[in-house]
Amino acid sequence: MTTVATKGRAHAPAAHELDPEERMSRDELEALQLRRLQETVRRAYENVPLYTEKFDAAGVHPDDIRSLDDLALLPFTTKDDLRRSYPFGMFAVPREQIMRIHASSGTTGLPTVVGYTAGDLDNWAGLVARSLRASGVRPGHIVHNAYGYGLFTGGLGAHAGIERLGATVIPMSGGNTIKQVQLIRDFAPDAIMATPTYLLTIIDALRDSGIDPASTSLKVGVLGAEPWTNEMRATIEESLGIDALDIYGLSEVMGPGVGNECIESKDGPHIWEDHFRPEIIDSETGAALPDGTAGELVFTTLTKVGLPIIRYRTHDISTLLPGTARPSMRRIKKITGRNDDMIILRGVNLFPSQIEEIALTIPGLSPHFTLELSTVGRMDCMTVHIEPLPGLAEADAATAAKTLIRDVKARIGSTVEVDLAAPGSLERSGGKLKRVYDNR
């Protein structure tokens, strides 16, 4: 948990402000989960050909789901399953009942398509509103929405939740950073929603415009859509003088608002378990792992009608932990990597977030970096291109680079090279930032 001096208006919701499901006991919540799970499994089996096929092949029937533990009997769903059902084969209702369609970019193959009924959209808006409230946003606040609008679920998903909460939305979308700065200055928003790397870009642009980022009206940042570390949180909070909260989601499960950190604890997103059943599995074997064990995060939707998802493998690496600020709702350890983003460098497994975590503890280094992988002779090599802070003396920058090399070797076990890039020279995020360039 990170604590900084903030501008003082973000606060935890009172008990009477919470949804009834947030106040349930664990037994009440699990009884609700089981009833909704049974309904969802039957809906998927009877209406989605892929699930009919997969359940039959696994020798399992909806009638076999008599307890929450029986979820482990069901087969997993993967991104390839969604692509195999492209475009509308995963819908569990007639296409005419789908009120909105979102999709991934499809840069590495067919896009994954998701659809929402009117009821699904209503639930989604309610869960984003719940997430914002947990973050300290209140009705009447102004929220600057810098998530991208369009087929990406972030912009429109956040937008609907802001309105549902009763706050005022500035639908800025991503990019056009100079305009972002102008509107933050002129409209005086209380909160901002963005990817953490894009908020760093906005912070730099504020400084370039002669504005102290800590002098803005912002008090809360609700950030997600990419892994980020607590060190990144500290950098953002100290720069802007805000509370930075992690909102978790993915389009295949719903979009933003599957879970969210609570401002009173800031100890990882609480999963809204009245709508989603999380599991942790061993990525290699698929075996379910007990709470408190690190592994791959898997989700089953409990209320989605248009596109129910059974045991979706997210590839996100996390740990299920007991609830704190919402005791009946389990939380996940902050996502800092994905098993499909893992870099294998000379037999050592590492994640970009580990480099970020180390770099941001070294005085003089900025959060702006990229990783370049190459092969020299028969040896795989990694170069960390990173900007020192503006104005840092050349000797101090060289010392910081040597410290980064030393600490990466000590904490991860890999030898890397460090290239000190000129301040402002590395690509800035316009939404999600590409960190790794693999030229091997």
Buried (B, 14 or more C-beta within 10 A) or exposed (E): EBEBEBBEEBEBBEEEEBBEBBBBEBEBBBEBBBEBBBBBBBBBBEBBEBBEEBBEEEEBEBEEBEEBEBBEBBBBBBBEBBBEBBBEBBBBBEEEBBBBBBBBEEEEEBBBBBBBBEBBBBBBBBBBBBBBBBBBBBEEBBBBBBBBBEBBBBBBBBBBBBBBBEBBBBBBBBBEBEEBBEBBBEEEBBBBBBBBBBBBBBBBBBBEEEBEBBEBBBBBBBBBBBBBBBBBBBBBBBBBBBBBBBBBBBBBBBBBBBBBBBBBBBBBBBBBBBBBBBBBBEBEEBEBBEEEEEBBBBBBBBBBBBBBBBBBBBBBBBBBBEBBBBBBBBBBBBBBBBBEBBBEBEEEBBBBBBBBBBBBEBEBBBBBBBBBBBEEEEEBBBBBBBBBBEEBEEEBBBBBBEBBBEBBEEEBEBEBEBEBBEBEEBEBBBBBBEBBEEEE
